[in-house]
Amino acid sequence: MPPPSPAWTDRIDRLARAAEAGGLRFAFHAPPRRLGGGSQDVWAFDDLFLGPVVLRVAWGGDLGRADREALVLRHLPAEVPHPEPLGHGRAADGGPPLAYSVTRRPPGRPLHEAWPSLDTVRRRSAVRGYAAALRALHTWSPPAEVAAALAARPESSPGGPAPPVGADTVPLPVERGLALVDHALELPGVDRGVLAAARDMVTALADAAPVVDDPAAHGPVHGCARPADLWWHEGALTLLGWERVRAGPPDLELRAPVERADTAALAGGPERPELLEGLALHYPELFAHPRLADRLRLYSLLRAVRQVVVLRPRGPWSELPAAHSGNRLWRLVRGRWPAPGVLPRGGAAGGGTGP
């Protein structure tokens, strides 16, 4: 068996440090299972005392997102199905900066894993639950303490000057996104032609950008409500992964499912998977903005640039897998994203004016 890679060794070290800081003890019968992560690691396991939990280990970008997630989870209404917060904090062992949050792990599994085994009735139920959870979140008026935390966005990552990776999956406002593009252009091994074209495209789409981080303008959005963060069990959904929560327009939630639909379409799947069709049916307001297509391109552009900074692509970007941020950025600047038929109908035609 080959030795573990340096990246995997680092993940295990961070897992051990976060578990020690949080007083967690792994049950022998259920070793930790990594659920994913970029500038954070997400683990599911059984704790000897707490039972099934999800541990998020933040090691890059804004470490304050663990505190913000715990605060929001303590105040969310029952209409937004969410996990119980169990703890959060920082490692104080003298090592590299690290924050963690622990939540109760609901029974079941991620929706994208369960989806192939669900019949039509259960799939429709899952989509209705998804739409209802988002609607309840977007119409929630958080208390002043939570609103203030949502408005206080970090400008840069700790330990040095920009990049303004911060806490957000989509680095908005546009000025923050452009600063990140400029930072990416200085990194070794990047495709500067693609990044320069991305900068031009972000500038061209700036007039479609929404107001963000202003609780007076918009309610909360989850920030990364993707199928991997939807936990399905016997007809019920729980929305996990609240570390990216912010104040923003509801259509910001569409970035993740549209990107997933694009990847599925390129792989020969349906052009508009049932999740998007169901959201359009049960929550049509998500799709109502007259410049939705422009907004979705802007969101995906900025997300892809952020991922290029966090997880540097290797090799020609046009030859990377379809789901890779470098390939998506390459396709975006060439007008090849998303795949034909993926963008939802109605407001996504791209007409209209105004933010």
DRENSE-130557 format. One record per residue (C-alpha): residue in one letter; z, y, x. Coordinates in Angstrom, 2 decimals. Layout:
# residues N
A Z Y X $
...
***
This chain:
# residues 355
M 0.00 0.00 0.00 $
P -0.97 3.41 1.47 $
P 1.83 5.89 2.16 $
P 2.44 8.58 -0.50 $
S 0.48 11.79 -0.10 $
P 2.29 14.95 1.10 $
A 1.80 16.47 -2.37 $
W 3.47 13.48 -4.03 $
T 6.30 13.53 -1.51 $
D 6.87 17.21 -2.33 $
R 6.98 16.43 -6.05 $
I 9.57 13.72 -5.57 $
D 11.66 16.06 -3.41 $
R 11.52 18.76 -6.08 $
L 12.42 16.21 -8.77 $
A 15.48 15.10 -6.78 $
R 16.60 18.69 -6.13 $
A 16.21 19.71 -9.80 $
A 18.04 16.60 -10.99 $
E 20.89 17.31 -8.60 $
A 21.09 20.96 -9.70 $
G 21.13 19.94 -13.36 $
G 23.60 17.07 -12.95 $
L 21.03 14.55 -14.17 $
R 21.21 10.82 -13.49 $
F 18.16 8.60 -13.88 $
A 18.59 5.46 -15.93 $
F 17.40 2.42 -13.99 $
H 15.46 0.94 -16.91 $
A 13.17 4.01 -17.30 $
P 11.97 5.56 -14.04 $
P 10.67 9.15 -14.25 $
R 7.14 9.50 -15.55 $
R 5.18 12.56 -14.48 $
L 3.48 14.23 -17.45 $
G 1.54 16.78 -15.40 $
G 1.88 20.23 -13.95 $
G 0.31 22.77 -11.60 $
S 2.81 25.40 -10.44 $
Q 5.46 23.22 -12.08 $
D 6.14 19.52 -12.43 $
V 6.89 17.93 -15.80 $
W 8.81 14.65 -15.93 $
A 9.94 12.38 -18.76 $
F 12.77 9.94 -18.20 $
D 16.00 8.59 -19.65 $
D 19.18 10.21 -18.41 $
L 22.27 8.02 -18.21 $
F 24.28 10.47 -20.33 $
L 21.77 12.63 -22.23 $
G 19.27 9.94 -23.15 $
P 15.53 10.68 -23.30 $
V 14.74 14.07 -21.75 $
V 11.88 16.18 -20.41 $
L 12.56 17.96 -17.12 $
R 10.38 20.90 -16.09 $
V 10.58 21.89 -12.45 $
A 9.17 25.37 -11.74 $
W 8.39 25.90 -8.07 $
G 5.54 28.43 -8.10 $
G 4.83 31.69 -9.88 $
D 7.55 33.18 -12.04 $
L 10.70 31.06 -11.86 $
G 12.25 33.08 -14.69 $
R 10.11 31.19 -17.17 $
A 12.73 28.42 -17.30 $
D 15.34 30.93 -18.49 $
R 12.92 32.41 -21.00 $
E 12.03 28.99 -22.39 $
A 15.70 28.12 -22.93 $
L 16.34 31.45 -24.66 $
V 13.40 31.06 -27.03 $
L 14.29 27.46 -27.88 $
R 17.80 28.50 -28.87 $
H 16.42 30.94 -31.44 $
L 13.25 29.35 -32.83 $
P 13.36 28.70 -36.58 $
A 13.26 25.15 -37.90 $
E 9.77 25.78 -39.29 $
V 8.52 25.69 -35.69 $
P 9.25 22.09 -34.63 $
H 10.67 22.28 -31.12 $
P 12.89 20.25 -28.80 $
E 16.59 20.81 -28.32 $
P 17.37 22.73 -25.10 $
L 19.92 20.91 -22.94 $
G 20.14 23.01 -19.79 $
H 18.39 25.25 -17.31 $
G 19.07 26.92 -14.00 $
R 18.14 27.29 -10.34 $
A 18.59 25.06 -7.33 $
A 21.23 26.57 -5.03 $
D 20.85 24.12 -2.15 $
G 19.25 26.53 0.30 $
G 15.79 24.99 -0.07 $
P 12.60 26.66 -1.36 $
P 13.09 28.53 -4.66 $
L 13.13 26.20 -7.64 $
A 14.07 26.51 -11.31 $
Y 14.40 23.83 -13.94 $
S 14.80 23.35 -17.67 $
V 15.85 20.23 -19.56 $
T 15.05 19.51 -23.21 $
R 15.64 16.56 -25.48 $
R 12.57 14.30 -25.52 $
P 11.63 13.47 -29.10 $
P 10.55 9.94 -29.97 $
G 6.87 9.19 -29.86 $
R 4.19 10.24 -27.37 $
P 1.76 13.09 -26.70 $
L -0.79 13.57 -29.47 $
H -3.76 13.15 -27.12 $
E -2.45 9.68 -26.22 $
A -1.79 8.73 -29.84 $
W -5.02 10.18 -31.24 $
P -7.37 7.21 -30.64 $
S -5.03 4.90 -32.57 $
L -4.55 7.22 -35.56 $
D -6.50 6.69 -38.77 $
T -8.17 9.56 -40.61 $
V -5.15 10.26 -42.84 $
R -2.77 10.52 -39.88 $
R -5.19 12.66 -37.89 $
R -5.45 15.10 -40.77 $
S -1.68 15.15 -41.07 $
A -1.35 15.90 -37.36 $
V -3.79 18.79 -37.59 $
R -2.02 20.23 -40.63 $
G 1.27 20.04 -38.75 $
Y -0.30 21.72 -35.71 $
A -1.65 24.58 -37.83 $
A 1.63 24.97 -39.74 $
A 3.68 25.10 -36.54 $
L 1.44 27.78 -35.03 $
R 1.43 29.85 -38.22 $
A 5.23 29.70 -38.46 $
L 5.53 30.77 -34.81 $
H 3.09 33.64 -35.13 $
T 4.83 35.04 -38.21 $
W 8.35 34.70 -36.74 $
S 10.20 37.93 -35.99 $
P 12.40 37.10 -32.99 $
P 15.75 38.83 -32.46 $
A 15.90 41.79 -30.11 $
E 17.15 39.71 -27.17 $
V 14.17 37.36 -27.40 $
A 11.67 40.17 -27.97 $
A 12.90 41.94 -24.85 $
A 12.56 38.77 -22.79 $
L 9.01 38.23 -24.04 $
A 8.03 41.78 -23.11 $
A 9.45 41.55 -19.57 $
R 6.57 39.91 -17.70 $
P 6.66 39.40 -13.94 $
E 4.01 41.22 -11.91 $
S 3.91 38.84 -8.96 $
S 5.15 35.55 -7.63 $
P 8.35 35.51 -5.59 $
G 8.42 35.47 -1.83 $
G 5.74 38.00 -1.03 $
P 3.06 40.35 -2.33 $
A 0.53 39.55 -5.05 $
P -1.03 37.23 -6.31 $
P 0.16 38.21 -9.78 $
V 0.25 34.57 -10.89 $
G 3.40 35.28 -12.84 $
A 4.41 33.24 -15.85 $
D 1.29 33.36 -17.93 $
T -1.47 30.79 -18.24 $
V -3.90 33.63 -18.98 $
P -3.17 36.58 -16.65 $
L -3.46 39.50 -19.04 $
P -3.58 42.54 -19.27 $
V -7.02 42.78 -17.65 $
E -5.66 44.79 -14.74 $
R -3.43 41.87 -13.79 $
G -6.36 39.49 -14.08 $
L -8.58 41.64 -11.89 $
A -5.83 41.85 -9.26 $
L -5.72 38.05 -9.27 $
V -9.51 37.84 -8.83 $
D -9.27 40.23 -5.88 $
H -6.57 38.07 -4.35 $
A -8.65 34.92 -4.89 $
L -11.60 36.55 -3.10 $
E -9.48 36.76 0.05 $
L -8.54 33.08 0.08 $
P -10.24 30.72 2.52 $
G -12.63 28.11 1.21 $
V -13.41 29.75 -2.13 $
D -16.84 30.41 -3.62 $
R -16.92 34.19 -3.24 $
G -20.21 34.49 -5.11 $
V -18.73 32.86 -8.19 $
L -15.54 34.92 -7.95 $
A -17.48 38.18 -7.55 $
A -19.52 37.31 -10.64 $
A -16.29 36.45 -12.45 $
R -14.91 39.88 -11.60 $
D -18.00 41.53 -13.05 $
M -17.74 39.41 -16.19 $
V -14.05 40.20 -16.69 $
T -14.84 43.90 -16.37 $
A -17.67 43.59 -18.89 $
L -15.39 41.83 -21.39 $
A -12.42 44.15 -20.88 $
D -13.08 46.08 -24.09 $
A -12.53 42.86 -26.07 $
A -9.13 42.21 -24.45 $
P -6.13 42.23 -26.78 $
V -2.82 43.99 -26.43 $
V -0.28 41.58 -24.96 $
D 3.45 41.59 -24.15 $
D 4.21 44.14 -26.86 $
P 6.38 42.66 -29.63 $
A 5.53 45.67 -31.78 $
A 1.84 44.71 -31.69 $
H 2.02 40.91 -31.93 $
G 4.47 38.14 -32.60 $
P 5.14 35.27 -30.21 $
V 2.47 32.81 -29.10 $
H 3.18 29.50 -27.43 $
G 0.77 30.35 -24.62 $
C -0.52 26.84 -23.91 $
A -0.44 24.87 -27.18 $
R -2.55 21.93 -26.03 $
P -2.52 18.32 -27.28 $
A -0.44 17.27 -24.26 $
D 2.38 19.50 -25.56 $
L 2.18 18.12 -29.10 $
W 4.53 15.15 -29.46 $
W 3.62 12.79 -32.33 $
H 6.00 10.36 -34.04 $
E 5.62 8.77 -37.47 $
G 3.77 11.67 -39.03 $
A 5.81 14.44 -37.42 $
L 4.87 16.79 -34.59 $
T 7.14 18.51 -32.08 $
L 5.76 21.34 -29.95 $
L 6.92 21.10 -26.34 $
G 6.25 23.20 -23.23 $
W 7.61 26.63 -24.12 $
E 7.69 28.10 -20.62 $
R 4.49 30.13 -21.25 $
V 5.67 31.78 -24.47 $
R 4.84 35.49 -24.74 $
A 3.95 38.19 -27.28 $
G 0.22 38.10 -27.92 $
P -2.58 37.66 -30.44 $
P -2.69 34.33 -32.31 $
D -6.23 33.56 -31.06 $
L -4.83 33.21 -27.54 $
E -3.72 29.74 -28.69 $
L -7.37 28.68 -29.06 $
R -8.14 28.70 -25.34 $
A -6.66 25.27 -24.63 $
P -8.24 23.36 -27.56 $
V -11.63 25.03 -26.97 $
E -11.56 24.06 -23.29 $
R -10.65 20.50 -24.27 $
A -13.49 20.45 -26.81 $
D -15.92 21.68 -24.16 $
T -14.89 18.90 -21.76 $
A -15.23 16.31 -24.52 $
A -18.68 17.62 -25.45 $
L -19.91 17.35 -21.85 $
A -18.60 13.79 -21.74 $
G -20.61 12.91 -24.85 $
G -17.86 13.44 -27.37 $
P -18.09 15.43 -30.60 $
E -19.08 19.05 -30.13 $
R -16.25 20.31 -32.27 $
P -13.35 17.84 -32.33 $
E -11.15 17.44 -35.33 $
L -8.34 19.57 -33.92 $
L -10.52 22.67 -33.90 $
E -12.10 21.87 -37.25 $
G -8.65 21.31 -38.75 $
L -7.28 24.55 -37.35 $
A -10.26 26.41 -38.81 $
L -9.55 24.79 -42.19 $
H -5.76 25.20 -42.30 $
Y -5.32 28.39 -40.26 $
P -8.59 30.35 -40.61 $
E -6.94 33.60 -39.49 $
L -6.96 32.23 -35.95 $
F -10.75 32.53 -35.97 $
A -11.09 35.86 -37.75 $
H -11.53 38.31 -34.88 $
P -15.11 39.68 -34.85 $
R -15.34 39.25 -31.06 $
L -13.66 35.87 -30.84 $
A -16.37 34.40 -28.58 $
D -15.91 37.23 -26.08 $
R -12.14 36.85 -26.18 $
L -12.32 33.11 -25.60 $
R -14.62 33.62 -22.62 $
L -12.26 36.22 -21.20 $
Y -9.23 33.97 -21.71 $
S -10.94 31.01 -20.06 $
L -12.26 33.15 -17.19 $
L -8.81 34.41 -16.33 $
R -7.24 30.99 -16.75 $
A -9.83 29.44 -14.43 $
V -9.25 32.10 -11.76 $
R -5.52 31.48 -11.95 $
Q -6.04 27.76 -11.50 $
V -8.33 28.39 -8.52 $
V -5.46 30.29 -6.89 $
V -2.80 27.72 -7.78 $
L -4.88 24.58 -7.14 $
R -7.65 25.41 -4.69 $
P -10.88 23.51 -5.50 $
R -12.53 21.56 -2.68 $
G -16.26 21.08 -2.40 $
P -19.09 22.85 -4.27 $
W -17.71 24.17 -7.52 $
S -20.80 23.22 -9.51 $
E -20.21 19.57 -8.54 $
L -16.55 19.40 -9.59 $
P -15.54 17.45 -12.73 $
A -16.24 19.26 -16.00 $
A -12.54 19.85 -16.71 $
H -11.88 21.36 -13.27 $
S -11.19 25.09 -13.18 $
G -13.74 25.68 -10.40 $
N -16.52 24.02 -12.38 $
R -15.52 25.87 -15.56 $
L -15.61 29.18 -13.70 $
W -19.02 28.33 -12.24 $
R -20.34 27.55 -15.74 $
L -18.76 30.64 -17.28 $
V -20.43 33.10 -14.93 $
R -23.78 31.37 -15.53 $
G -23.48 31.48 -19.31 $
R -23.12 27.67 -19.56 $
W -19.62 27.61 -21.02 $
P -18.73 26.35 -23.51 $
A -21.11 23.51 -24.29 $
P -23.42 24.18 -27.26 $
G -21.71 23.84 -30.63 $
V -18.15 23.98 -29.31 $
L -17.20 27.52 -30.31 $
P -15.96 27.64 -33.88 $
R -18.09 29.21 -36.54 $
G -17.53 32.55 -38.28 $
G -15.93 35.19 -36.05 $
A -17.09 33.40 -32.89 $
A -20.59 34.81 -33.21 $
G -19.54 37.51 -30.81 $
G -20.48 40.57 -32.83 $
G -18.32 43.51 -33.76 $
T -16.42 46.01 -31.73 $
G -12.89 46.90 -30.85 $
P -9.96 44.96 -29.40 $
***
